Amino acid sequence: MGTLPPRSAAVHEGQDHVKVSQERQQKELDAGALFVLKSKGSWLHCGYHLSTSIVAPPLLSLPFAFTFLGWAAGIFCLVIGALVTFYSYNLLSLVLEHHAQLGRRHLRFRDMANDILGPRWGRYYVGPIQFMVCYGAVIACTLLGGQCMKAIYLLSDPNGSMKLYEFVIIFGVLMLILAQIPSFHSLRHINLISLILCLAYSACATAGSIHIGNSSKGPKKDYSVKGDTESRIFGIFNAIAIIATTYGNGIIPEIQATIAPPVKGKMFKGLCVCYTVLTVTFFSVAISGYWAFGNESEGLLLSNFLDDGRPLVPKWFILMTNIFTIFQLSAVGVVYLQPTNEVLERTLADPSSKEFSARNVIPRVVSRSLSVVIATTIAAMLPFFGDINSVIGAFGFMPLDFILPVVFFNLTFKPSKRSPIFWLNITIAVVFSALGVIAAVAAVRQIALDAKTYRLFANV
């Protein structure tokens, strides 16, 4: 009774070694990981973060994507997008868990690429692409927030003189305040509210579409695909880029980094929460919107609720839906700022000083404020940023969310070349690589077609 059996002693010794190793790793973390990517959250918090990063206002463009595809192809692409991204995100999570068990927990996408593909891939490919995608999402959210504010303004004063860029700046001020929230984990309560808001505006968009579709006020229902053969072909790939961007995330490792260890199995539960919300919102909005407006569906479904400035539903309903959308956009923008914040803190902060010491607070406030100011300026200057974002989606979201996860899985676990999973992953990588290239060409073509209407600070 005086001594432990050797097996128990070994277990305790192993646990102590892991604990010491984790403590040492925590001390060695750079400022970006230490302050921004705190690992304190639960699987439920992870579900909130995932829902905010994926189930966002761009889902209101899904009926517009259907106008290029029609009913059958539209629903097929929506289902395939859901299945492939859920599968890919789970593979990415398994790779992260595997490396964490080996004592190398990756907190960032570029860390994974460094370890699996080599330092050059992480530094010159994955890192820049992820930064471009995330900062592009921040700019797009700021622009969309300004557009929703302008819609509310025109509803109350149709002849108002305020310009779009003024509303973009107002939304930018809101982003400036929220950007100062210190860590990704600190956003968990905001992201819970964000989850409720996305359910709210999706329900409003669905209810509004059904109401207009059942009334005589809406357009005549026409589900034919418009345009000549060339326009239809490019339209299909443009629609695929829109759907891929809507399902896009690009920050799965950073979200998994917010989970308190051990992380095993928690990401899967978080993804189940997210995809339950996603299924309800994506499919209800896409189907009801396209059913009500057919090939007249606009880039933002809420625009269809007005006919030449005349509301087709009560004004208070449009006002409420836009307010829900504006507040969720602010949460989405702040979530996609996190990789930028992490890079800034890694460069400017001092991990040996306290998080809220003057040494760290002053650079944090200045750098984050500057980051938001630049994003707001770009959004105000380039109100046609949606076209540019399609290119970013094709070049960014396709590799990060459809291609790299299956490549990482095959390189990490090395499944047999005779196994179905190996060939499924290879097929996904090849198909979505080809789709990404073609979608990028289609997006560039759309920019060329729209270029004649581009003006800086345009009041669109």
C-alpha positions as CSV (number, residue, x, y, z in Angstrom):
1,M,0.0,0.0,0.0
2,G,3.0,2.3,0.5
3,T,3.9,2.6,-3.2
4,L,1.9,2.9,-6.4
5,P,2.1,0.1,-8.9
6,P,4.6,0.9,-11.7
7,R,1.8,1.3,-14.3
8,S,0.0,4.0,-12.2
9,A,3.3,5.8,-11.6
10,A,4.0,5.8,-15.3
11,V,0.5,7.2,-16.0
12,H,0.9,10.0,-13.5
13,E,4.4,10.7,-14.7
14,G,3.1,10.9,-18.3
15,Q,0.2,13.3,-17.2
16,D,2.7,15.5,-15.4
17,H,5.0,15.6,-18.5
18,V,2.0,16.6,-20.7
19,K,1.0,19.3,-18.2
20,V,4.6,20.7,-18.0
21,S,4.8,20.5,-21.8
22,Q,1.6,22.5,-22.2
23,E,2.7,25.1,-19.6
24,R,6.0,25.5,-21.4
25,Q,4.2,25.8,-24.8
26,Q,1.9,28.4,-23.3
27,K,4.9,30.5,-22.1
28,E,6.6,30.2,-25.5
29,L,3.6,31.4,-27.4
30,D,4.0,34.6,-29.3
31,A,1.8,37.6,-28.5
32,G,-0.7,37.0,-31.3
33,A,-1.4,33.5,-30.1
34,L,-1.2,34.4,-26.4
35,F,-3.6,37.4,-26.5
36,V,-5.9,36.9,-29.5
37,L,-6.2,33.1,-29.9
38,K,-6.8,32.2,-26.2
39,S,-7.8,28.5,-25.8
40,K,-10.5,28.8,-23.2
41,G,-13.8,28.1,-25.1
42,S,-16.2,25.1,-25.1
43,W,-17.6,23.3,-28.2
44,L,-20.7,25.4,-27.9
45,H,-18.7,28.6,-28.1
46,C,-17.0,27.1,-31.1
47,G,-20.5,26.6,-32.7
48,Y,-21.2,30.3,-32.2
49,H,-17.9,31.3,-33.9
50,L,-18.5,28.9,-36.8
51,S,-22.1,30.1,-37.3
52,T,-21.0,33.7,-37.4
53,S,-18.2,33.1,-39.8
54,I,-20.3,31.0,-42.3
55,V,-24.0,31.8,-41.8
56,A,-23.7,35.5,-42.7
57,P,-25.7,38.1,-44.8
58,P,-24.1,36.9,-48.1
59,L,-26.6,34.0,-47.9
60,L,-29.1,36.6,-49.1
61,S,-27.5,36.4,-52.5
62,L,-28.3,32.7,-52.9
63,P,-31.6,33.4,-54.9
64,F,-29.5,35.5,-57.3
65,A,-27.1,32.6,-57.8
66,F,-30.1,30.4,-58.7
67,T,-30.9,32.8,-61.5
68,F,-27.8,31.5,-63.4
69,L,-28.5,27.8,-62.5
70,G,-32.3,27.2,-62.4
71,W,-34.1,25.0,-59.9
72,A,-32.4,21.7,-60.3
73,A,-28.8,22.8,-60.6
74,G,-29.3,25.5,-57.9
75,I,-30.5,23.0,-55.3
76,F,-27.9,20.5,-56.4
77,C,-25.0,23.0,-55.9
78,L,-26.4,24.1,-52.6
79,V,-26.5,20.5,-51.3
80,I,-23.0,19.6,-52.7
81,G,-21.6,22.8,-51.1
82,A,-23.0,21.8,-47.7
83,L,-21.8,18.2,-47.9
84,V,-18.3,19.0,-49.2
85,T,-17.6,21.9,-46.7
86,F,-18.9,19.9,-43.7
87,Y,-16.7,17.0,-44.8
88,S,-13.7,19.2,-45.5
89,Y,-14.0,21.1,-42.2
90,N,-14.2,17.8,-40.3
91,L,-11.0,16.6,-42.1
92,L,-9.2,19.8,-41.2
93,S,-10.3,19.4,-37.5
94,L,-9.1,15.7,-37.5
95,V,-5.7,16.9,-38.8
96,L,-5.5,19.6,-36.2
97,E,-6.4,17.1,-33.4
98,H,-3.8,14.6,-34.7
99,H,-1.0,17.2,-34.5
100,A,-2.2,18.4,-31.1
101,Q,-1.9,14.8,-29.8
102,L,1.7,14.7,-31.1
103,G,2.4,17.8,-29.0
104,R,2.3,20.3,-32.0
105,R,-1.0,22.2,-31.6
106,H,-1.5,24.4,-34.6
107,L,-3.3,27.7,-33.8
108,R,-3.2,29.2,-37.3
109,F,-3.8,28.0,-40.9
110,R,-0.3,29.0,-41.9
111,D,1.2,27.0,-39.1
112,M,-0.5,23.9,-40.5
113,A,0.8,24.6,-44.0
114,N,4.3,25.2,-42.6
115,D,4.3,21.8,-40.8
116,I,2.5,19.7,-43.6
117,L,3.6,21.4,-46.8
118,G,6.7,23.3,-45.8
119,P,7.6,26.8,-44.7
120,R,7.4,28.4,-48.2
121,W,3.8,27.2,-48.6
122,G,2.8,28.7,-45.3
123,R,4.6,32.0,-45.8
124,Y,4.0,32.7,-49.5
125,Y,0.8,30.9,-50.3
126,V,-1.6,30.1,-47.4
127,G,-0.7,33.1,-45.2
128,P,-1.2,35.7,-47.9
129,I,-4.4,34.0,-49.3
130,Q,-6.0,33.8,-45.9
131,F,-5.1,37.4,-45.1
132,M,-6.6,38.5,-48.5
133,V,-9.8,36.5,-47.9
134,C,-10.3,37.7,-44.3
135,Y,-9.6,41.3,-44.9
136,G,-11.7,41.2,-48.1
137,A,-14.6,39.9,-45.9
138,V,-14.1,42.8,-43.5
139,I,-14.3,45.3,-46.4
140,A,-17.3,43.5,-47.9
141,C,-19.2,43.5,-44.5
142,T,-18.4,47.3,-44.1
143,L,-19.8,48.0,-47.6
144,L,-22.9,45.8,-47.1
145,G,-23.5,47.4,-43.7
146,G,-23.4,50.9,-45.3
147,Q,-25.8,49.7,-48.1
148,C,-28.3,48.4,-45.5
149,M,-28.1,51.7,-43.6
150,K,-28.7,53.6,-46.8
151,A,-31.8,51.4,-47.6
152,I,-33.2,52.3,-44.2
153,Y,-32.5,56.0,-44.8
154,L,-34.2,56.0,-48.2
155,L,-37.2,54.2,-46.8
156,S,-37.8,57.1,-44.4
157,D,-36.7,59.9,-46.9
158,P,-36.8,58.7,-50.5
159,N,-35.3,62.0,-51.7
160,G,-32.6,62.2,-49.1
161,S,-29.2,63.7,-50.1
162,M,-26.9,61.4,-48.0
163,K,-24.4,59.4,-50.1
164,L,-23.5,55.7,-49.7
165,Y,-19.9,56.5,-48.5
166,E,-21.3,58.4,-45.6
167,F,-23.2,55.4,-44.4
168,V,-20.1,53.2,-44.9
169,I,-18.2,55.6,-42.6
170,I,-21.0,55.4,-40.0
171,F,-20.8,51.6,-40.1
172,G,-17.0,51.8,-39.9
173,V,-17.3,53.7,-36.6
174,L,-19.3,50.8,-35.2
175,M,-16.7,48.4,-36.4
176,L,-14.0,50.6,-34.9
177,I,-15.5,50.2,-31.4
178,L,-16.1,46.4,-31.7
179,A,-12.6,45.8,-33.1
180,Q,-11.1,46.7,-29.7
181,I,-12.6,43.5,-28.1
182,P,-9.3,41.9,-27.0
183,S,-9.5,38.2,-28.1
184,F,-11.4,35.8,-30.3
185,H,-12.7,34.0,-27.2
186,S,-14.1,37.4,-25.9
187,L,-16.5,37.4,-28.9
188,R,-18.4,34.3,-27.8
189,H,-21.4,36.2,-26.4
190,I,-21.5,38.6,-29.4
191,N,-21.5,35.5,-31.7
192,L,-24.4,33.9,-29.8
193,I,-26.4,37.1,-30.5
194,S,-25.1,36.9,-34.1
195,L,-26.4,33.4,-34.4
196,I,-29.9,34.5,-33.2
197,L,-29.8,37.5,-35.6
198,C,-29.0,35.4,-38.6
199,L,-32.0,33.2,-37.8
200,A,-34.1,36.3,-37.4
201,Y,-33.2,38.0,-40.7
202,S,-33.4,34.7,-42.6
203,A,-36.9,34.1,-41.2
204,C,-37.8,37.7,-42.2
205,A,-36.4,37.2,-45.7
206,T,-38.2,33.9,-46.1
207,A,-41.5,35.3,-44.8
208,G,-41.3,38.4,-46.9
209,S,-40.6,36.4,-50.1
210,I,-43.5,34.1,-49.4
211,H,-45.8,37.1,-48.7
212,I,-44.8,38.8,-52.0
213,G,-44.8,35.6,-54.0
214,N,-48.4,34.9,-52.9
215,S,-49.6,38.5,-53.6
216,S,-50.2,40.2,-56.9
217,K,-47.5,42.8,-56.1
218,G,-44.5,40.7,-57.0
219,P,-43.0,40.2,-60.4
220,K,-44.4,37.5,-62.8
221,K,-42.6,34.2,-61.9
222,D,-40.1,33.3,-64.6
223,Y,-37.5,30.6,-63.9
224,S,-35.8,30.5,-67.3
225,V,-32.1,31.3,-67.4
226,K,-31.6,34.6,-69.3
227,G,-28.8,35.5,-71.7
228,D,-27.0,33.9,-74.7
229,T,-25.0,30.7,-74.5
230,E,-21.7,32.5,-73.5
231,S,-23.4,34.5,-70.8
232,R,-25.1,31.3,-69.4
233,I,-21.9,29.4,-69.2
234,F,-20.0,32.1,-67.4
235,G,-23.1,32.7,-65.3
236,I,-23.0,29.1,-64.1
237,F,-19.4,29.5,-62.9
238,N,-20.2,32.9,-61.4
239,A,-23.0,31.3,-59.4
240,I,-20.7,28.5,-58.2
241,A,-18.2,31.2,-57.0
242,I,-21.1,32.9,-55.1
243,I,-22.2,29.7,-53.5
244,A,-18.6,28.6,-52.6
245,T,-18.0,32.1,-51.1
246,T,-21.2,31.8,-49.1
247,Y,-20.1,28.5,-47.6
248,G,-16.6,29.8,-47.2
249,N,-14.8,30.1,-43.8
250,G,-11.0,30.2,-44.2
251,I,-10.4,30.4,-40.4
252,I,-11.1,26.9,-39.1
253,P,-7.7,26.5,-37.4
254,E,-8.1,29.9,-35.7
255,I,-11.6,28.9,-34.5
256,Q,-10.4,25.5,-33.2
257,A,-7.6,27.4,-31.4
258,T,-10.2,29.0,-29.2
259,I,-11.2,25.6,-27.7
260,A,-9.8,24.7,-24.3
261,P,-7.7,21.5,-24.5
262,P,-8.3,18.6,-24.9
263,V,-9.9,19.5,-28.3
264,K,-10.8,15.9,-29.4
265,G,-14.4,15.7,-30.7
266,K,-15.4,19.3,-29.8
267,M,-15.0,20.8,-33.3
268,F,-17.4,18.1,-34.7
269,K,-20.1,19.2,-32.1
270,G,-19.5,22.8,-33.0
271,L,-19.9,22.1,-36.7
272,C,-23.1,20.2,-36.0
273,V,-24.5,23.4,-34.3
274,C,-23.3,25.5,-37.2
275,Y,-24.7,23.3,-40.0
276,T,-28.1,22.9,-38.3
277,V,-28.4,26.7,-38.4
278,L,-26.9,26.8,-42.0
279,T,-29.4,24.2,-43.3
280,V,-32.4,26.1,-41.9
281,T,-31.2,29.5,-43.2
282,F,-29.5,28.7,-46.6
283,F,-32.2,26.5,-48.0
284,S,-35.2,28.5,-46.7
285,V,-33.9,31.8,-48.1
286,A,-32.6,30.4,-51.4
287,I,-35.8,28.4,-52.2
288,S,-38.3,31.0,-51.0
289,G,-36.5,33.9,-52.7
290,Y,-36.1,32.2,-56.0
291,W,-39.7,31.0,-55.9
292,A,-41.0,34.5,-55.3
293,F,-38.8,36.5,-57.7
294,G,-37.5,33.9,-60.2
295,N,-34.9,35.3,-62.6
296,E,-35.6,38.8,-61.3
297,S,-33.9,38.0,-58.0
298,E,-31.3,40.7,-57.2
299,G,-27.8,40.4,-55.8
300,L,-29.2,41.1,-52.3
301,L,-32.7,39.6,-51.7
302,L,-33.8,42.5,-49.6
303,S,-33.6,44.8,-52.7
304,N,-36.5,42.7,-54.2
305,F,-38.7,43.9,-51.4
306,L,-38.8,47.4,-53.1
307,D,-40.3,48.0,-56.5
308,D,-39.0,51.4,-57.9
309,G,-38.7,52.6,-54.3
310,R,-42.2,51.3,-53.4
311,P,-42.2,48.8,-50.5
312,L,-43.9,45.4,-51.3
313,V,-44.1,44.6,-47.6
314,P,-44.7,47.0,-44.7
315,K,-42.0,49.5,-44.1
316,W,-41.5,48.4,-40.5
317,F,-40.8,44.9,-41.8
318,I,-38.0,46.0,-44.1
319,L,-36.6,48.3,-41.4
320,M,-36.5,45.4,-38.9
321,T,-34.9,43.0,-41.4
322,N,-32.2,45.5,-42.3
323,I,-31.4,46.3,-38.6
324,F,-31.0,42.5,-37.9
325,T,-28.7,42.3,-40.9
326,I,-26.6,45.4,-39.9
327,F,-25.9,44.1,-36.4
328,Q,-24.9,40.6,-37.6
329,L,-22.6,42.2,-40.3
330,S,-20.7,44.0,-37.5
331,A,-20.2,40.6,-35.7
332,V,-19.1,38.9,-38.9
333,G,-16.7,41.7,-39.7
334,V,-15.1,41.5,-36.3
335,V,-14.7,37.7,-36.5
336,Y,-12.8,38.1,-39.8
337,L,-10.6,40.7,-38.3
338,Q,-9.1,38.2,-35.9
339,P,-6.4,36.8,-38.2
340,T,-5.4,40.4,-38.9
341,N,-5.4,41.2,-35.2
342,E,-3.3,38.2,-34.5
343,V,-0.7,39.2,-37.1
344,L,-0.6,42.8,-35.7
345,E,-0.2,41.7,-32.1
346,R,2.4,39.1,-33.0
347,T,4.4,42.0,-34.6
348,L,3.8,44.8,-32.2
349,A,2.9,43.3,-28.8
350,D,5.2,42.0,-26.1
351,P,4.2,38.5,-24.7
352,S,6.4,39.1,-21.6
353,S,4.2,42.1,-20.5
354,K,0.6,41.8,-19.3
355,E,-2.1,41.8,-21.9
356,F,-3.7,45.0,-20.5
357,S,-0.4,46.8,-19.7
358,A,0.2,50.2,-21.4
359,R,3.0,48.5,-23.5
360,N,0.4,46.3,-25.2
361,V,-2.9,48.3,-25.0
362,I,-1.6,51.3,-26.9
363,P,-0.2,49.5,-29.9
364,R,-3.3,47.3,-29.9
365,V,-5.7,50.2,-30.1
366,V,-3.7,52.1,-32.7
367,S,-3.0,49.1,-35.0
368,R,-6.6,47.8,-34.9
369,S,-8.1,51.3,-35.4
370,L,-5.8,51.8,-38.4
371,S,-6.8,48.4,-39.8
372,V,-10.6,49.3,-39.6
373,V,-10.0,52.8,-41.0
374,I,-8.2,51.3,-44.0
375,A,-11.0,48.7,-44.6
376,T,-13.7,51.4,-44.3
377,T,-11.8,53.7,-46.7
378,I,-11.6,51.0,-49.3
379,A,-15.3,50.1,-48.9
380,A,-16.3,53.7,-49.3
381,M,-14.1,54.2,-52.3
382,L,-15.0,51.0,-54.1
383,P,-18.8,50.4,-53.8
384,F,-18.4,47.8,-56.6
385,F,-16.2,45.7,-54.2
386,G,-18.7,42.8,-54.6
387,D,-17.3,42.1,-58.1
388,I,-13.7,42.1,-56.7
389,N,-14.9,39.8,-53.8
390,S,-16.0,37.2,-56.3
391,V,-12.3,37.0,-57.5
392,I,-11.1,36.8,-53.9
393,G,-13.6,34.0,-53.3
394,A,-12.5,32.0,-56.3
395,F,-8.8,32.4,-55.5
396,G,-9.2,32.2,-51.7
397,F,-12.2,30.3,-50.4
398,M,-11.9,27.5,-53.0
399,P,-8.3,26.5,-51.9
400,L,-8.7,27.1,-48.2
401,D,-12.1,25.4,-47.7
402,F,-12.4,22.8,-50.5
403,I,-8.9,21.8,-51.7
404,L,-6.3,22.2,-48.8
405,P,-8.3,20.2,-46.2
406,V,-8.4,17.0,-48.3
407,V,-4.7,17.5,-49.3
408,F,-3.7,18.0,-45.6
409,F,-5.6,14.9,-44.6
410,N,-4.0,12.7,-47.3
411,L,-0.5,13.9,-46.4
412,T,-1.0,13.5,-42.7
413,F,-2.8,10.2,-42.4
414,K,-1.6,8.7,-45.7
415,P,-4.7,6.5,-46.4
416,S,-4.1,3.6,-48.7
417,K,-4.4,4.3,-52.4
418,R,-7.0,1.5,-52.6
419,S,-9.2,3.2,-50.0
420,P,-12.4,5.1,-51.0
421,I,-11.4,8.1,-48.8
422,F,-8.1,8.6,-50.7
423,W,-9.9,8.8,-54.1
424,L,-12.8,10.8,-52.7
425,N,-10.2,13.4,-51.5
426,I,-8.3,13.4,-54.7
427,T,-11.6,13.9,-56.7
428,I,-12.6,16.8,-54.5
429,A,-9.2,18.4,-54.9
430,V,-9.1,18.1,-58.7
431,V,-12.7,19.1,-59.3
432,F,-12.6,22.1,-57.1
433,S,-9.2,23.2,-58.4
434,A,-10.7,23.3,-61.9
435,L,-13.9,25.0,-60.7
436,G,-11.8,27.6,-58.8
437,V,-9.8,28.5,-61.9
438,I,-12.9,28.8,-64.1
439,A,-14.8,30.7,-61.5
440,A,-11.9,33.2,-61.2
441,V,-12.0,33.7,-65.0
442,A,-15.8,34.2,-64.9
443,A,-15.4,36.8,-62.0
444,V,-12.6,38.7,-63.9
445,R,-14.9,38.7,-67.0
446,Q,-17.7,40.2,-64.9
447,I,-15.4,43.0,-63.6
448,A,-14.5,43.8,-67.2
449,L,-18.2,44.0,-68.2
450,D,-19.0,46.2,-65.2
451,A,-15.9,48.4,-65.5
452,K,-17.6,51.1,-67.4
453,T,-19.9,51.8,-64.4
454,Y,-17.1,52.0,-61.9
455,R,-16.5,55.3,-60.1
456,L,-14.7,56.1,-56.9
457,F,-17.1,56.9,-54.0
458,A,-20.1,56.1,-56.4
459,N,-23.5,56.5,-54.8
460,V,-24.9,53.1,-55.9
